[in-house]
C-alpha cells in the first residue's frame, strides 16, 4: 500500500506512539513472591457491592456442556503464548512439563505473534490447542470462529461465578458465548510519588490526593499547580498519553457503529485535554512507553504514573523481582483513584477450533484460571487475580500493606476499579490499530497540523479507511 500524505504525516510525527496494553504484563517468572504469606477469605464472600456474578451468568448463552471431554490424540498439547507468564503458571499449577507440551512463544511482539496465529489458524497446520492473547488483540480471536466456547471444553459457567464481570464480557462473542478466561484482572489507578505530592499538592495521603485526580478538570488544575509551584521543573504527568487508556476505556460507545467511524465524547474531550496540556507546557511530552517517559520514573520530576498493579511492579520497577533493577524511589509511592474506573492490559487463554486436546486444555485452564487454591497462592505472590472473593479478602487484610508502596494496601483502590469497569461494549477487533491511529492524530493535532478537532477526526477517518478498517 502506498503511503498518502496523511500517512506520511502521521508516521513522521514525534507524537506517534504505540499504545500496547501488554506492557502492563510481566514477562518474568510469575512465582516470584511480592506479597504476604497468606490471604484469609472473608466470612461472607458476597461482599456488598462486589460484582460476583450469579452461577447462571445471566445474559450469557451457555451451550450444551458435555459431561466428559477427552483428548483426540496422544501427542503433546500445543500452546501458543505472547509471553512467559501463562506457561509458568501452567507448569506450576497444572503440572505440565516441557515433555508434555509444545510451546510457541513470540514475546513482546504483537505483530509477529498475531501474524503467526493468523497463519496457523487459516489452515490448521501446527495450530495451537490453546493460546493466550493480550487485551489489545484478544477480541480479534474471541469474536471469531477460530476459537471455541469454554463449554466445548466441559467448563460450566457456574465455575466462573467468582470472576470479575468485565473479564467475561470481554471474552464473549457476539452471541454472548464465553470463549476465553483470564486468571488476572488489571484495574488501574494513579501511582504517585509521595514526596512530590506532599511538596506540590499539599498531601501524600491517598484519600486526600484523590481530589486532585477526581475529575479531568481537577487533573488539569493539578497539572497547572505542580508546574507553577516547581517553575516547570516537575510535572504532574510525563506526557498526555499517560491518560490515554483511562479515556479510551471509559468510552460508552464503540469506534465503529453501522460501518461508520464513531467518536465518543470521551475521545473528543481527550483531544482538547491533550491540546491544553501541550499548549500550556504542562508535561514533558514524554509519551508513554518511550525512553524519555521511562527515564522520568526515577528522577523525581514526575508526580504520577497511571496503570495497574503489574504496571507499578514491572514498568515502574517498584517490585520487579529478583535479578531486576529496582526503581530507587520504591517505597516513596502511593496509589489513589483515577478520574474514571478503568482496566487495561490483561491476558486471556482460549482454545482454537483445531483443539484435539480438550481434556488436557480444560485441566490447564481450570488450574490457572478457576482453581481457588491456586488463585489464592497467586494473590499471595502479588497477582491481582480474577476472583472477586479473594480480592475482597485481600482488600480487607492489613497483611497486604506493601513496603514498596509506602505501606499501603493497593487492593481497596483497585478492587473498586475492577468492580465498576466495563469496556466490553466498546471494544472492536481492530481496537489496537485504531488506538494507535488516534494517538498519532492527536499528536499532530497538538502540534498544530489540524486547526480543529473536526479536522483531526476527518484525518482519523481517512487513515482508518486507508488501513482497511473502515470501508
N, C-alpha and C positions, 0 to 999 in steps of 0.2 A: 504494500500500500504506500503510495506516495504521500509525503508529508505536505499538508496545506499550510498556509501562513499561520493559522491559529495553532496548529500542532507544533510548528516550529517555535512559535512564541511561548507556548506552554512549556516545551522542553527546555527552552533557554532560560526560563525564569529561575532566579535563585530561590524562589519560593516553592518550587516543585518538591514535594516530599512524598514518601511512600508511607501511608498510614496503615501499618500492618498490625493487626491485633495480636498476632502470635508473639510479638515482642514481650507481651506480658507473661509468656510461658517460660518456665525454667527449662534448660537443657542439661541440667546437672542431675546427679543421682537423687531421685525423689525421696530416698530413705534417710537423707541427711537430717539429723534432728535439729529442730529450731523451735521447739515448744516445750511445755512441761511434760511430766511423766505420765499423766493420766487425765482423762476427762470423765466427769461424773454426769450421768444423764439426769435431766430434771425429773422430778416426781411426776409431773403432768406434761407429757411431750407435746400435747396440743396447746402450746402456749398461746394466749390470746394475741391475735394479730399475725401469727405465723401463717405462711402460705402453704401449709401442709395440705396437699391435695387429697381428695377422698379416694378410697380404694378403687372406686369405679372410674375415676378420672373422667368425670362428666365433661362432655364436649368433645371427647376424642372417639374415633371409630376403632373399636377393638375387633380384630379379625379372629377367626376360629384359632384357638391355641391348642396345638396338638399335645396330647398327654405325655408323649415321649418323642424325642427327636434323636436322630442318630447320625453318625458320620458316614458319608457315602464312600469314603476312601480311607485307606490305612496309612497314607503318607503324612508328611508334616503339614501342619497348618501354615498357610501363607499369610503373613501380616505385613501391611504397609504402614509406615508411621512417618509423621513430619518432624518428630524429634524423639529423643530417647526416653521421655517421661513415661509413656504408656508401657513400653516393653519392660522397663524397670519395675513398674507396678505389677505387670502380669507375671513376671518371674517371681516376685516376692510373694504375691498373694494367690496366684493361680498355680504356682509351682511348675510352670513351663520352663524348659531349658533350651539352649541352642540346639540340642539334639532333637527337640520335638517341634521346632518351628523354623520356618524360613522367613527371614526378615529383609525387607527392602526399606531402607531409611534414607530419606532425602531431607536432611536437616536444614532449617533456616533458609530455604529457597522455595518460596511458594510457587513460582512459575515452573521451575523444574519438576516439582512434586506433582502439581496438577497436570502438567503435560504427560508425565509418566502414568498417572492414573487414567487419564483420558485414553491413552494409547492401549493400555491393557484391558480397560473396560469396554473398549469398542469391539473386541473380538474374543475376549476371554483368555487369550494366550498369556500365561503367567499372571493371571489376575489374582488379587488377594481374596482370601476368605473374609477377613475383616480388615478394616483400615481406619485410621484416625484422620481427622481434619480439624483445622483451627477455624475459629469463628469467621474469619474473613472469607473463606470459600466453602465452608461446610454446607451451606444451603444449596449450593450447586448440585451436590450429590444427594442430600437428604430429600430434596424435592424432585429427584429424577427417578426413572425406573432402573437405574443402575444399582440401587440399594433395596433391600427387602425389609419388611416390618420386623420389629423385635418379637412380635407374636409368632412369626415363622420360625424363630429360634426356640420357641417354647416359653418365652418370657411373658408372663401375665402382667397386665397393667397394675394389678394390685401390689406387685413387687416394687413399684416405683412410687408408692404413696407418700414417702417422706421427701421426695425430691423437690427442689425449688421449681415452681411452676414455669418460669421463663425458659428453663433448660429443656423442658418437654415441649413447650410450644415451638421453640426454635427448631426442635428436631422432628417435628411432624410435617408431613407433606400437605399438599393442597386438599387432600381428602380427610385431614385430621388423623392420619395414621402415624403413630410414633415409629420412627425408623432408626433412631440412634440414641445413645445415652452418654452422659458425661459424669465423671467421678468428682468433678470440682465445679464450683461456681466462682465467678470472678467479679463480684461487686466492687465498686470503686469509691474512693473518697479523695480528699485533699490532704496529702502529706506535706507537712510544713516544718521548717527549721524553727525550733522553739526560741532560740536566742534571737534570731532575726525578727520573729513575730513579736516577741516581747519589746524589742527596741523600736520597731517601726509601726506596729499595730496595737501596741499597748497591753498585750497579754499573750501568754503562752498556753493558757488553759483552752483545751479543745471546745468546751462548752461556750466560752466567751468568744473564741475565734470564729465560731460558726456564723455569727452575724456578719463577719467580714466577707463571707462567701455565700450568704443566704440567697442572694439573687444575682442576676448578671449585672444589674446596676450597682449592686454592692461590690461585686468583684472589680468593676471599673473604677469605682471610687477608692477602693483599697489599693489598686494599682497606682492611682494618682498620688495617694497618700504616701506610699512607700517610695515612689520615685522622687517626690518633692522632699521628703524628710532626709533622704540619702544623697540628695544632689545628683540623682541619676546613677549613682554607683551600685545601687541594689534595686532589683525589680521584683514584683510580686510573682511573675511567671517568666520563664526564659523566652517564650515566644507564644504567639496567639494560638498556634496549633496544639498547645497543651490542653486547650479546652475543646478541641475538635470532637473527640469521642463523646464527651458529655452532651454536646449539642446534637450530634447525629443520632445518639441512642435515645434522645428524648423527643424525637420526631413522633408525630401522631399518624403520619401517612407515609406511604412508600414513595420511592423515587419515580417509579413508573406506574401510571394508572391509565388503563384503557389504551395502552401503547404509547402514551404521551408522557413527556417529562413533567413531573410534579415537584415543585419546590415548596417544601413545607415552611411555614412561618419561622420555625426554629432556624432553618437554613438562611433565610433572608436576614434574620437577626444576627446570625453568625457573620455574614458579610459585613454588616455595619459595625459590629463589635470589633472584628479584626481590623477594619479600616481605622477605627478610633485608636486602638492600641498602637497601630503602625504610625499614624499621623502624629500622635502625641508622644511618640517615642517612649512608650510605657513598658516595653520589653527590650530584650537584646536581639530580637529577631533570630533567635537560635531555635530553629524549627525542630520539632520532635523527631528523635532518633538520629539526628545528625551529630557529628563530633563536637561542635561548639555547645550544643544542648547537653551532651553527656559531660563535658568538662565543667559546666556550671554547677553540677550536682554537689561538688565538694569544695567549691571556692568561696562559699558564704556570700554569694552575691544574688542568689535567687531564693525567695521565701518559700515557694511551694512548687511541688510536682504532683500531678494528678494521675491516679491509677489504682490498681488492685493490690492485694497483699503480696502476690507474686512479683508484681511490678516493683514494689518497695524493696523486697528482699533481693531481687536479682538485677533489676535495672538501676535502682538507686544504690544497690550493693550494700544495703544495711545489714543483711544477714545472708550473704550469697553462698555460704557453705565452705567446707574445709578446702584449702588449696586455692581459694579465690580471694583477691584483694578486697578488703572491706573498706567502704567509704569512711574516711577519717572522722566524718561528722556523725557517724552512727551513735545513737543514744541521745542526740540533740533534736530528734524528730518527734512530731506528734501527728495525730490524724483527726481531721474534722470532716464535716459533711460538705458535699459539693452543692451547687445551686439546684441540681436535679439528682434523682436517684438513677444510677446507670451502671451497667456492667459492660466490660469489654474484654475480649480475649476468650480463652477457654478452649477446650478440645472435646470433640465428640467421637465416639467409636461406633462404627456401623458395619453391617455385613453386606458384602456385594451380592449381586444376583447370581454370581457364579459360585457362591459358597457351597462347598460339599463337605464341610466340617462343622455342621450346625451344632452338634452336641458339644464339641470342644469350644466352639465360638461362644456358645451360651455360658459354658463354665467360666471362661475367661472374663466375659462381660459381667457376669454376676459377681465374680470375685473382686473385680476392680471397681465396679460402679454401684453395686447393690449390697453386698455383704456388710452388715453393720459393724461387726467386729473389725473388719479390715478398714472400713472408713473411720472408725474410732481411732485406730492406730495412725491413720493418715493425719487426723486432726492433731494428734499428739506429736506429729512430726511437722506441724506448721502448714498443713494444707487446708484451705477453705473448702471443705467437702460439700458435695451436693446432697446434703441431708439436713433438713430443717431442724429436726430434733437434736442432732448432735451439735449443730452450730448454736442453737438456742442455749444449750447447756454450756458451751464454751463462753458465750457472751455473759453468762452469769457467774463465771468461775474466775476468782481472783488469781488462780494459778496461771492464767493466760495473760498476765501483765508482762509484757515483753521488754526486756532490758534494752534491746536495740531500738525500741520505740519509746524510750524515756519512761519505761514502767507502765505504759498504757496498754490496756486490753483493746485490740482493734475490732473485736467481733461485734460489739454493740452497734458501732457506726456502720460496719459493712453488712451486718445482718439486715438492717432496715433497707439498705440499697438493694440487696438481693430479693427481699420480700416485695418491694414496690416496683422493681424493674420489669418491663415487658417490651422488648424491642422486636418481638417476633413478627408483629403485624406489619412492620416497616421494611423488613429485610428482603432483598431480592438475590437471585443467584449471581448477579453481577455487582453486588454490593461493594466489593473491594475496588474494582475498576472504577466505579462511579465515585467512590470516596477520593481516590487519587486524582481524578479529573476535577472534582470540586475544589480540592486544596490547591491544585495548580491554578485554577481560575481565580480563586480567592487571592492567591499570591499576586497575580498580575493585576487584579483589581486594586489591591492595596498599594501597589507600586504606581498606580495611575494610568494603566493601559486601557481601562474602561471608565467612561465618565459616570455611569450609573450602575446600580445593581441590575437593572433590567438588561443593560448591555452585557453584563457579565453572565447573566442567565442565558441570554441568547447565544453567547460564545460556548457556554457549557453544553447547551442542546446541540449545537453544531458539532462539537467534539465527540459527544456520545453517538451521534449519527455516523461520524467518520469511523468510530470504533465498532460499529455494527450493533451497538447496544440498543439504539433507537432506530426505527426504520424511517 
